[in-house]
Amino acid sequence: MDRGKLGDVVVGAVGDVAGSVVDPKAGLGRLRSVLTARGLVTLAVGALVGLLAARSMRRS
């Protein structure tokens, strides 16, 4: 993904989060339609790596 598209994705995600705060039901529906199995796995792996990195930094 090139940097121009990455910025568009980030702005879109921030907009979706802001919209979810205003209308949670519509936000959850939009989230369900966007999430795929690959996206869920990527999110889970990213969260796990972040957790492990935070724990290792905390111990040092």
CHARMM-style PDB file with segment names, atoms N, HN, CA, C and O in Angstrom:
ATOM      1  N   MET     1       0.846  -1.165   0.000  1.00  0.00      PROA
ATOM      2  CA  MET     1       0.000   0.000   0.000  1.00  0.00      PROA
ATOM      3  C   MET     1       0.898   1.237   0.000  1.00  0.00      PROA
ATOM      4  O   MET     1       1.814   1.349   0.815  1.00  0.00      PROA
ATOM      5  N   ASP     2       0.627   2.154  -0.915  1.00  0.00      PROA
ATOM      6  HN  ASP     2      -0.117   2.063  -1.576  1.00  0.00      PROA
ATOM      7  CA  ASP     2       1.448   3.358  -0.935  1.00  0.00      PROA
ATOM      8  C   ASP     2       0.978   4.339   0.134  1.00  0.00      PROA
ATOM      9  O   ASP     2      -0.096   4.176   0.713  1.00  0.00      PROA
ATOM     10  N   ARG     3       1.785   5.345   0.384  1.00  0.00      PROA
ATOM     11  HN  ARG     3       2.658   5.478  -0.086  1.00  0.00      PROA
ATOM     12  CA  ARG     3       1.515   6.254   1.504  1.00  0.00      PROA
ATOM     13  C   ARG     3       0.254   7.083   1.312  1.00  0.00      PROA
ATOM     14  O   ARG     3      -0.421   7.414   2.287  1.00  0.00      PROA
ATOM     15  N   GLY     4      -0.070   7.420   0.078  1.00  0.00      PROA
ATOM     16  HN  GLY     4       0.479   7.152  -0.713  1.00  0.00      PROA
ATOM     17  CA  GLY     4      -1.285   8.196  -0.169  1.00  0.00      PROA
ATOM     18  C   GLY     4      -2.532   7.432   0.245  1.00  0.00      PROA
ATOM     19  O   GLY     4      -3.439   7.986   0.866  1.00  0.00      PROA
ATOM     20  N   LYS     5      -2.565   6.165  -0.104  1.00  0.00      PROA
ATOM     21  HN  LYS     5      -1.829   5.714  -0.608  1.00  0.00      PROA
ATOM     22  CA  LYS     5      -3.725   5.347   0.262  1.00  0.00      PROA
ATOM     23  C   LYS     5      -3.755   5.065   1.752  1.00  0.00      PROA
ATOM     24  O   LYS     5      -4.832   4.957   2.339  1.00  0.00      PROA
ATOM     25  N   LEU     6      -2.591   4.945   2.373  1.00  0.00      PROA
ATOM     26  HN  LEU     6      -1.717   5.034   1.897  1.00  0.00      PROA
ATOM     27  CA  LEU     6      -2.541   4.703   3.810  1.00  0.00      PROA
ATOM     28  C   LEU     6      -3.175   5.867   4.559  1.00  0.00      PROA
ATOM     29  O   LEU     6      -3.922   5.655   5.514  1.00  0.00      PROA
ATOM     30  N   GLY     7      -2.890   7.072   4.145  1.00  0.00      PROA
ATOM     31  HN  GLY     7      -2.284   7.245   3.370  1.00  0.00      PROA
ATOM     32  CA  GLY     7      -3.498   8.249   4.767  1.00  0.00      PROA
ATOM     33  C   GLY     7      -5.008   8.250   4.612  1.00  0.00      PROA
ATOM     34  O   GLY     7      -5.730   8.600   5.545  1.00  0.00      PROA
ATOM     35  N   ASP     8      -5.495   7.857   3.426  1.00  0.00      PROA
ATOM     36  HN  ASP     8      -4.909   7.572   2.667  1.00  0.00      PROA
ATOM     37  CA  ASP     8      -6.936   7.778   3.207  1.00  0.00      PROA
ATOM     38  C   ASP     8      -7.575   6.737   4.115  1.00  0.00      PROA
ATOM     39  O   ASP     8      -8.666   6.953   4.643  1.00  0.00      PROA
ATOM     40  N   VAL     9      -6.900   5.618   4.294  1.00  0.00      PROA
ATOM     41  HN  VAL     9      -6.014   5.442   3.866  1.00  0.00      PROA
ATOM     42  CA  VAL     9      -7.423   4.562   5.161  1.00  0.00      PROA
ATOM     43  C   VAL     9      -7.483   5.041   6.606  1.00  0.00      PROA
ATOM     44  O   VAL     9      -8.467   4.792   7.304  1.00  0.00      PROA
ATOM     45  N   VAL    10      -6.440   5.724   7.054  1.00  0.00      PROA
ATOM     46  HN  VAL    10      -5.641   5.926   6.487  1.00  0.00      PROA
ATOM     47  CA  VAL    10      -6.404   6.225   8.436  1.00  0.00      PROA
ATOM     48  C   VAL    10      -7.509   7.247   8.656  1.00  0.00      PROA
ATOM     49  O   VAL    10      -8.211   7.190   9.665  1.00  0.00      PROA
ATOM     50  N   VAL    11      -7.670   8.170   7.734  1.00  0.00      PROA
ATOM     51  HN  VAL    11      -7.100   8.216   6.914  1.00  0.00      PROA
ATOM     52  CA  VAL    11      -8.714   9.186   7.871  1.00  0.00      PROA
ATOM     53  C   VAL    11     -10.090   8.536   7.855  1.00  0.00      PROA
ATOM     54  O   VAL    11     -10.972   8.932   8.616  1.00  0.00      PROA
ATOM     55  N   GLY    12     -10.279   7.543   6.996  1.00  0.00      PROA
ATOM     56  HN  GLY    12      -9.562   7.221   6.377  1.00  0.00      PROA
ATOM     57  CA  GLY    12     -11.556   6.835   6.954  1.00  0.00      PROA
ATOM     58  C   GLY    12     -11.842   6.101   8.248  1.00  0.00      PROA
ATOM     59  O   GLY    12     -12.973   6.093   8.733  1.00  0.00      PROA
ATOM     60  N   ALA    13     -10.806   5.481   8.807  1.00  0.00      PROA
ATOM     61  HN  ALA    13      -9.887   5.487   8.413  1.00  0.00      PROA
ATOM     62  CA  ALA    13     -10.980   4.752  10.064  1.00  0.00      PROA
ATOM     63  C   ALA    13     -11.330   5.700  11.200  1.00  0.00      PROA
ATOM     64  O   ALA    13     -12.192   5.390  12.023  1.00  0.00      PROA
ATOM     65  N   VAL    14     -10.669   6.853  11.254  1.00  0.00      PROA
ATOM     66  HN  VAL    14      -9.969   7.104  10.585  1.00  0.00      PROA
ATOM     67  CA  VAL    14     -10.969   7.845  12.295  1.00  0.00      PROA
ATOM     68  C   VAL    14     -12.394   8.349  12.133  1.00  0.00      PROA
ATOM     69  O   VAL    14     -13.101   8.538  13.123  1.00  0.00      PROA
ATOM     70  N   GLY    15     -12.816   8.566  10.911  1.00  0.00      PROA
ATOM     71  HN  GLY    15     -12.242   8.413  10.106  1.00  0.00      PROA
ATOM     72  CA  GLY    15     -14.190   8.989  10.661  1.00  0.00      PROA
ATOM     73  C   GLY    15     -15.200   7.937  11.091  1.00  0.00      PROA
ATOM     74  O   GLY    15     -16.244   8.263  11.655  1.00  0.00      PROA
ATOM     75  N   ASP    16     -14.886   6.674  10.823  1.00  0.00      PROA
ATOM     76  HN  ASP    16     -14.038   6.410  10.364  1.00  0.00      PROA
ATOM     77  CA  ASP    16     -15.778   5.589  11.233  1.00  0.00      PROA
ATOM     78  C   ASP    16     -15.878   5.502  12.750  1.00  0.00      PROA
ATOM     79  O   ASP    16     -16.959   5.272  13.292  1.00  0.00      PROA
ATOM     80  N   VAL    17     -14.757   5.686  13.431  1.00  0.00      PROA
ATOM     81  HN  VAL    17     -13.879   5.873  12.990  1.00  0.00      PROA
ATOM     82  CA  VAL    17     -14.780   5.659  14.901  1.00  0.00      PROA
ATOM     83  C   VAL    17     -15.610   6.812  15.431  1.00  0.00      PROA
ATOM     84  O   VAL    17     -16.410   6.630  16.349  1.00  0.00      PROA
ATOM     85  N   ALA    18     -15.431   7.990  14.868  1.00  0.00      PROA
ATOM     86  HN  ALA    18     -14.782   8.138  14.122  1.00  0.00      PROA
ATOM     87  CA  ALA    18     -16.211   9.150  15.309  1.00  0.00      PROA
ATOM     88  C   ALA    18     -17.701   8.932  15.039  1.00  0.00      PROA
ATOM     89  O   ALA    18     -18.542   9.285  15.865  1.00  0.00      PROA
ATOM     90  N   GLY    19     -18.019   8.358  13.898  1.00  0.00      PROA
ATOM     91  HN  GLY    19     -17.335   8.071  13.227  1.00  0.00      PROA
ATOM     92  CA  GLY    19     -19.418   8.056  13.591  1.00  0.00      PROA
ATOM     93  C   GLY    19     -19.990   7.010  14.519  1.00  0.00      PROA
ATOM     94  O   GLY    19     -21.174   7.057  14.853  1.00  0.00      PROA
ATOM     95  N   SER    20     -19.172   6.072  14.939  1.00  0.00      PROA
ATOM     96  HN  SER    20     -18.210   6.034  14.668  1.00  0.00      PROA
ATOM     97  CA  SER    20     -19.627   5.029  15.856  1.00  0.00      PROA
ATOM     98  C   SER    20     -19.968   5.599  17.224  1.00  0.00      PROA
ATOM     99  O   SER    20     -20.849   5.086  17.914  1.00  0.00      PROA
ATOM    100  N   VAL    21     -19.275   6.649  17.613  1.00  0.00      PROA
ATOM    101  HN  VAL    21     -18.559   7.065  17.053  1.00  0.00      PROA
ATOM    102  CA  VAL    21     -19.573   7.294  18.897  1.00  0.00      PROA
ATOM    103  C   VAL    21     -20.946   7.959  18.829  1.00  0.00      PROA
ATOM    104  O   VAL    21     -21.716   7.921  19.788  1.00  0.00      PROA
ATOM    105  N   VAL    22     -21.239   8.564  17.690  1.00  0.00      PROA
ATOM    106  HN  VAL    22     -20.614   8.596  16.910  1.00  0.00      PROA
ATOM    107  CA  VAL    22     -22.515   9.259  17.528  1.00  0.00      PROA
ATOM    108  C   VAL    22     -23.660   8.267  17.351  1.00  0.00      PROA
ATOM    109  O   VAL    22     -24.718   8.432  17.958  1.00  0.00      PROA
ATOM    110  N   ASP    23     -23.459   7.225  16.516  1.00  0.00      PROA
ATOM    111  HN  ASP    23     -22.600   7.090  16.023  1.00  0.00      PROA
ATOM    112  CA  ASP    23     -24.502   6.237  16.251  1.00  0.00      PROA
ATOM    113  C   ASP    23     -23.905   4.836  16.354  1.00  0.00      PROA
ATOM    114  O   ASP    23     -23.489   4.268  15.343  1.00  0.00      PROA
ATOM    115  N   PRO    24     -23.857   4.273  17.559  1.00  0.00      PROA
ATOM    116  CA  PRO    24     -23.188   2.987  17.762  1.00  0.00      PROA
ATOM    117  C   PRO    24     -23.775   1.840  16.936  1.00  0.00      PROA
ATOM    118  O   PRO    24     -23.027   0.974  16.483  1.00  0.00      PROA
ATOM    119  N   LYS    25     -25.076   1.816  16.733  1.00  0.00      PROA
ATOM    120  HN  LYS    25     -25.683   2.520  17.101  1.00  0.00      PROA
ATOM    121  CA  LYS    25     -25.691   0.725  15.977  1.00  0.00      PROA
ATOM    122  C   LYS    25     -25.210   0.724  14.523  1.00  0.00      PROA
ATOM    123  O   LYS    25     -24.864  -0.328  13.985  1.00  0.00      PROA
ATOM    124  N   ALA    26     -25.187   1.872  13.904  1.00  0.00      PROA
ATOM    125  HN  ALA    26     -25.468   2.726  14.342  1.00  0.00      PROA
ATOM    126  CA  ALA    26     -24.702   1.973  12.522  1.00  0.00      PROA
ATOM    127  C   ALA    26     -23.200   1.695  12.458  1.00  0.00      PROA
ATOM    128  O   ALA    26     -22.718   1.088  11.502  1.00  0.00      PROA
ATOM    129  N   GLY    27     -22.471   2.135  13.468  1.00  0.00      PROA
ATOM    130  HN  GLY    27     -22.862   2.629  14.244  1.00  0.00      PROA
ATOM    131  CA  GLY    27     -21.020   1.899  13.498  1.00  0.00      PROA
ATOM    132  C   GLY    27     -20.687   0.430  13.591  1.00  0.00      PROA
ATOM    133  O   GLY    27     -19.771  -0.038  12.916  1.00  0.00      PROA
ATOM    134  N   LEU    28     -21.418  -0.317  14.421  1.00  0.00      PROA
ATOM    135  HN  LEU    28     -22.163   0.063  14.970  1.00  0.00      PROA
ATOM    136  CA  LEU    28     -21.182  -1.753  14.530  1.00  0.00      PROA
ATOM    137  C   LEU    28     -21.540  -2.474  13.236  1.00  0.00      PROA
ATOM    138  O   LEU    28     -20.854  -3.416  12.839  1.00  0.00      PROA
ATOM    139  N   GLY    29     -22.592  -2.043  12.589  1.00  0.00      PROA
ATOM    140  HN  GLY    29     -23.149  -1.278  12.912  1.00  0.00      PROA
ATOM    141  CA  GLY    29     -22.958  -2.643  11.298  1.00  0.00      PROA
ATOM    142  C   GLY    29     -21.890  -2.408  10.255  1.00  0.00      PROA
ATOM    143  O   GLY    29     -21.570  -3.307   9.477  1.00  0.00      PROA
ATOM    144  N   ARG    30     -21.330  -1.202  10.230  1.00  0.00      PROA
ATOM    145  HN  ARG    30     -21.589  -0.472  10.862  1.00  0.00      PROA
ATOM    146  CA  ARG    30     -20.266  -0.881   9.277  1.00  0.00      PROA
ATOM    147  C   ARG    30     -19.013  -1.689   9.594  1.00  0.00      PROA
ATOM    148  O   ARG    30     -18.325  -2.157   8.687  1.00  0.00      PROA
ATOM    149  N   LEU    31     -18.719  -1.849  10.873  1.00  0.00      PROA
ATOM    150  HN  LEU    31     -19.277  -1.468  11.610  1.00  0.00      PROA
ATOM    151  CA  LEU    31     -17.546  -2.615  11.285  1.00  0.00      PROA
ATOM    152  C   LEU    31     -17.680  -4.079  10.872  1.00  0.00      PROA
ATOM    153  O   LEU    31     -16.722  -4.675  10.381  1.00  0.00      PROA
ATOM    154  N   ARG    32     -18.856  -4.655  11.066  1.00  0.00      PROA
ATOM    155  HN  ARG    32     -19.634  -4.171  11.465  1.00  0.00      PROA
ATOM    156  CA  ARG    32     -19.081  -6.049  10.682  1.00  0.00      PROA
ATOM    157  C   ARG    32     -18.929  -6.250   9.189  1.00  0.00      PROA
ATOM    158  O   ARG    32     -18.418  -7.282   8.753  1.00  0.00      PROA
ATOM    159  N   SER    33     -19.368  -5.275   8.392  1.00  0.00      PROA
ATOM    160  HN  SER    33     -19.784  -4.437   8.746  1.00  0.00      PROA
ATOM    161  CA  SER    33     -19.277  -5.422   6.943  1.00  0.00      PROA
ATOM    162  C   SER    33     -17.843  -5.291   6.442  1.00  0.00      PROA
ATOM    163  O   SER    33     -17.507  -5.834   5.389  1.00  0.00      PROA
ATOM    164  N   VAL    34     -17.004  -4.587   7.171  1.00  0.00      PROA
ATOM    165  HN  VAL    34     -17.277  -4.147   8.026  1.00  0.00      PROA
ATOM    166  CA  VAL    34     -15.623  -4.360   6.746  1.00  0.00      PROA
ATOM    167  C   VAL    34     -14.703  -5.493   7.184  1.00  0.00      PROA
ATOM    168  O   VAL    34     -13.772  -5.849   6.462  1.00  0.00      PROA
ATOM    169  N   LEU    35     -14.955  -6.057   8.353  1.00  0.00      PROA
ATOM    170  HN  LEU    35     -15.712  -5.768   8.939  1.00  0.00      PROA
ATOM    171  CA  LEU    35     -14.062  -7.070   8.890  1.00  0.00      PROA
ATOM    172  C   LEU    35     -14.135  -8.366   8.091  1.00  0.00      PROA
ATOM    173  O   LEU    35     -15.215  -8.849   7.752  1.00  0.00      PROA
ATOM    174  N   THR    36     -12.985  -8.904   7.808  1.00  0.00      PROA
ATOM    175  HN  THR    36     -12.108  -8.512   8.084  1.00  0.00      PROA
ATOM    176  CA  THR    36     -12.878 -10.199   7.156  1.00  0.00      PROA
ATOM    177  C   THR    36     -12.051 -11.102   8.064  1.00  0.00      PROA
ATOM    178  O   THR    36     -11.509 -10.652   9.073  1.00  0.00      PROA
ATOM    179  N   ALA    37     -11.960 -12.357   7.704  1.00  0.00      PROA
ATOM    180  HN  ALA    37     -12.400 -12.723   6.885  1.00  0.00      PROA
ATOM    181  CA  ALA    37     -11.147 -13.279   8.495  1.00  0.00      PROA
ATOM    182  C   ALA    37      -9.693 -12.818   8.521  1.00  0.00      PROA
ATOM    183  O   ALA    37      -9.040 -12.864   9.563  1.00  0.00      PROA
ATOM    184  N   ARG    38      -9.194 -12.377   7.382  1.00  0.00      PROA
ATOM    185  HN  ARG    38      -9.725 -12.339   6.536  1.00  0.00      PROA
ATOM    186  CA  ARG    38      -7.813 -11.899   7.312  1.00  0.00      PROA
ATOM    187  C   ARG    38      -7.613 -10.671   8.190  1.00  0.00      PROA
ATOM    188  O   ARG    38      -6.588 -10.540   8.859  1.00  0.00      PROA
ATOM    189  N   GLY    39      -8.581  -9.783   8.187  1.00  0.00      PROA
ATOM    190  HN  GLY    39      -9.414  -9.889   7.644  1.00  0.00      PROA
ATOM    191  CA  GLY    39      -8.495  -8.586   9.020  1.00  0.00      PROA
ATOM    192  C   GLY    39      -8.512  -8.910  10.506  1.00  0.00      PROA
ATOM    193  O   GLY    39      -7.776  -8.312  11.290  1.00  0.00      PROA
ATOM    194  N   LEU    40      -9.357  -9.860  10.886  1.00  0.00      PROA
ATOM    195  HN  LEU    40      -9.956 -10.346  10.249  1.00  0.00      PROA
ATOM    196  CA  LEU    40      -9.408 -10.255  12.286  1.00  0.00      PROA
ATOM    197  C   LEU    40      -8.099 -10.888  12.743  1.00  0.00      PROA
ATOM    198  O   LEU    40      -7.622 -10.614  13.844  1.00  0.00      PROA
ATOM    199  N   VAL    41      -7.520 -11.735  11.896  1.00  0.00      PROA
ATOM    200  HN  VAL    41      -7.908 -11.957  11.002  1.00  0.00      PROA
ATOM    201  CA  VAL    41      -6.248 -12.367  12.237  1.00  0.00      PROA
ATOM    202  C   VAL    41      -5.156 -11.308  12.346  1.00  0.00      PROA
ATOM    203  O   VAL    41      -4.343 -11.344  13.269  1.00  0.00      PROA
ATOM    204  N   THR    42      -5.137 -10.375  11.414  1.00  0.00      PROA
ATOM    205  HN  THR    42      -5.798 -10.345  10.664  1.00  0.00      PROA
ATOM    206  CA  THR    42      -4.145  -9.301  11.446  1.00  0.00      PROA
ATOM    207  C   THR    42      -4.303  -8.457  12.711  1.00  0.00      PROA
ATOM    208  O   THR    42      -3.312  -8.101  13.349  1.00  0.00      PROA
ATOM    209  N   LEU    43      -5.527  -8.143  13.068  1.00  0.00      PROA
ATOM    210  HN  LEU    43      -6.332  -8.433  12.550  1.00  0.00      PROA
ATOM    211  CA  LEU    43      -5.785  -7.366  14.276  1.00  0.00      PROA
ATOM    212  C   LEU    43      -5.339  -8.120  15.524  1.00  0.00      PROA
ATOM    213  O   LEU    43      -4.727  -7.540  16.421  1.00  0.00      PROA
ATOM    214  N   ALA    44      -5.647  -9.413  15.580  1.00  0.00      PROA
ATOM    215  HN  ALA    44      -6.145  -9.884  14.851  1.00  0.00      PROA
ATOM    216  CA  ALA    44      -5.265 -10.215  16.744  1.00  0.00      PROA
ATOM    217  C   ALA    44      -3.750 -10.334  16.865  1.00  0.00      PROA
ATOM    218  O   ALA    44      -3.202 -10.222  17.962  1.00  0.00      PROA
ATOM    219  N   VAL    45      -3.076 -10.560  15.747  1.00  0.00      PROA
ATOM    220  HN  VAL    45      -3.521 -10.651  14.856  1.00  0.00      PROA
ATOM    221  CA  VAL    45      -1.612 -10.667  15.773  1.00  0.00      PROA
ATOM    222  C   VAL    45      -0.996  -9.331  16.172  1.00  0.00      PROA
ATOM    223  O   VAL    45      -0.046  -9.296  16.954  1.00  0.00      PROA
ATOM    224  N   GLY    46      -1.525  -8.241  15.645  1.00  0.00      PROA
ATOM    225  HN  GLY    46      -2.297  -8.270  15.009  1.00  0.00      PROA
ATOM    226  CA  GLY    46      -1.013  -6.921  16.002  1.00  0.00      PROA
ATOM    227  C   GLY    46      -1.195  -6.618  17.479  1.00  0.00      PROA
ATOM    228  O   GLY    46      -0.308  -6.054  18.118  1.00  0.00      PROA
ATOM    229  N   ALA    47      -2.352  -6.996  18.024  1.00  0.00      PROA
ATOM    230  HN  ALA    47      -3.073  -7.455  17.505  1.00  0.00      PROA
ATOM    231  CA  ALA    47      -2.591  -6.776  19.449  1.00  0.00      PROA
ATOM    232  C   ALA    47      -1.641  -7.621  20.299  1.00  0.00      PROA
ATOM    233  O   ALA    47      -1.124  -7.151  21.313  1.00  0.00      PROA
ATOM    234  N   LEU    48      -1.414  -8.861  19.885  1.00  0.00      PROA
ATOM    235  HN  LEU    48      -1.834  -9.243  19.061  1.00  0.00      PROA
ATOM    236  CA  LEU    48      -0.505  -9.737  20.623  1.00  0.00      PROA
ATOM    237  C   LEU    48       0.926  -9.211  20.587  1.00  0.00      PROA
ATOM    238  O   LEU    48       1.610  -9.202  21.611  1.00  0.00      PROA
ATOM    239  N   VAL    49       1.379  -8.775  19.421  1.00  0.00      PROA
ATOM    240  HN  VAL    49       0.823  -8.782  18.590  1.00  0.00      PROA
ATOM    241  CA  VAL    49       2.736  -8.229  19.304  1.00  0.00      PROA
ATOM    242  C   VAL    49       2.863  -6.966  20.153  1.00  0.00      PROA
ATOM    243  O   VAL    49       3.878  -6.767  20.821  1.00  0.00      PROA
ATOM    244  N   GLY    50       1.845  -6.117  20.131  1.00  0.00      PROA
ATOM    245  HN  GLY    50       1.021  -6.278  19.589  1.00  0.00      PROA
ATOM    246  CA  GLY    50       1.875  -4.909  20.957  1.00  0.00      PROA
ATOM    247  C   GLY    50       1.918  -5.226  22.435  1.00  0.00      PROA
ATOM    248  O   GLY    50       2.641  -4.580  23.194  1.00  0.00      PROA
ATOM    249  N   LEU    51       1.149  -6.215  22.845  1.00  0.00      PROA
ATOM    250  HN  LEU    51       0.561  -6.739  22.229  1.00  0.00      PROA
ATOM    251  CA  LEU    51       1.145  -6.632  24.249  1.00  0.00      PROA
ATOM    252  C   LEU    51       2.515  -7.152  24.668  1.00  0.00      PROA
ATOM    253  O   LEU    51       3.035  -6.779  25.720  1.00  0.00      PROA
ATOM    254  N   LEU    52       3.086  -8.005  23.850  1.00  0.00      PROA
ATOM    255  HN  LEU    52       2.664  -8.308  22.996  1.00  0.00      PROA
ATOM    256  CA  LEU    52       4.404  -8.557  24.175  1.00  0.00      PROA
ATOM    257  C   LEU    52       5.483  -7.478  24.199  1.00  0.00      PROA
ATOM    258  O   LEU    52       6.367  -7.502  25.056  1.00  0.00      PROA
ATOM    259  N   ALA    53       5.414  -6.543  23.272  1.00  0.00      PROA
ATOM    260  HN  ALA    53       4.696  -6.524  22.576  1.00  0.00      PROA
ATOM    261  CA  ALA    53       6.389  -5.442  23.254  1.00  0.00      PROA
ATOM    262  C   ALA    53       6.237  -4.571  24.498  1.00  0.00      PROA
ATOM    263  O   ALA    53       7.234  -4.159  25.091  1.00  0.00      PROA
ATOM    264  N   ALA    54       5.011  -4.292  24.889  1.00  0.00      PROA
ATOM    265  HN  ALA    54       4.202  -4.627  24.407  1.00  0.00      PROA
ATOM    266  CA  ALA    54       4.781  -3.460  26.074  1.00  0.00      PROA
ATOM    267  C   ALA    54       5.270  -4.172  27.338  1.00  0.00      PROA
ATOM    268  O   ALA    54       5.852  -3.539  28.219  1.00  0.00      PROA
ATOM    269  N   ARG    55       5.038  -5.479  27.430  1.00  0.00      PROA
ATOM    270  HN  ARG    55       4.565  -5.994  26.714  1.00  0.00      PROA
ATOM    271  CA  ARG    55       5.495  -6.218  28.602  1.00  0.00      PROA
ATOM    272  C   ARG    55       7.009  -6.263  28.680  1.00  0.00      PROA
ATOM    273  O   ARG    55       7.583  -6.143  29.762  1.00  0.00      PROA
ATOM    274  N   SER    56       7.668  -6.438  27.519  1.00  0.00      PROA
ATOM    275  HN  SER    56       7.201  -6.535  26.640  1.00  0.00      PROA
ATOM    276  CA  SER    56       9.136  -6.500  27.548  1.00  0.00      PROA
ATOM    277  C   SER    56       9.741  -5.141  27.901  1.00  0.00      PROA
ATOM    278  O   SER    56      10.779  -5.083  28.561  1.00  0.00      PROA
ATOM    279  N   MET    57       9.110  -4.055  27.474  1.00  0.00      PROA
ATOM    280  HN  MET    57       8.267  -4.102  26.938  1.00  0.00      PROA
ATOM    281  CA  MET    57       9.602  -2.718  27.801  1.00  0.00      PROA
ATOM    282  C   MET    57       9.385  -2.420  29.283  1.00  0.00      PROA
ATOM    283  O   MET    57      10.195  -1.743  29.917  1.00  0.00      PROA
ATOM    284  N   ARG    58       8.298  -2.926  29.818  1.00  0.00      PROA
ATOM    285  HN  ARG    58       7.640  -3.476  29.303  1.00  0.00      PROA
ATOM    286  CA  ARG    58       7.974  -2.674  31.215  1.00  0.00      PROA
ATOM    287  C   ARG    58       8.946  -3.372  32.142  1.00  0.00      PROA
ATOM    288  O   ARG    58       9.285  -2.842  33.201  1.00  0.00      PROA
ATOM    289  N   ARG    59       9.401  -4.561  31.756  1.00  0.00      PROA
ATOM    290  HN  ARG    59       9.125  -4.991  30.896  1.00  0.00      PROA
ATOM    291  CA  ARG    59      10.310  -5.328  32.603  1.00  0.00      PROA
ATOM    292  C   ARG    59      11.735  -4.792  32.587  1.00  0.00      PROA
ATOM    293  O   ARG    59      12.494  -5.034  33.525  1.00  0.00      PROA
ATOM    294  N   SER    60      12.109  -4.067  31.535  1.00  0.00      PROA
ATOM    295  HN  SER    60      11.492  -3.870  30.773  1.00  0.00      PROA
ATOM    296  CA  SER    60      13.505  -3.594  31.481  1.00  0.00      PROA
ATOM    297  C   SER    60      13.712  -2.330  32.254  1.00  0.00      PROA
ATOM    298  OT1 SER    60      14.827  -1.812  32.302  1.00  0.00      PROA
TER     299      SER     60
END
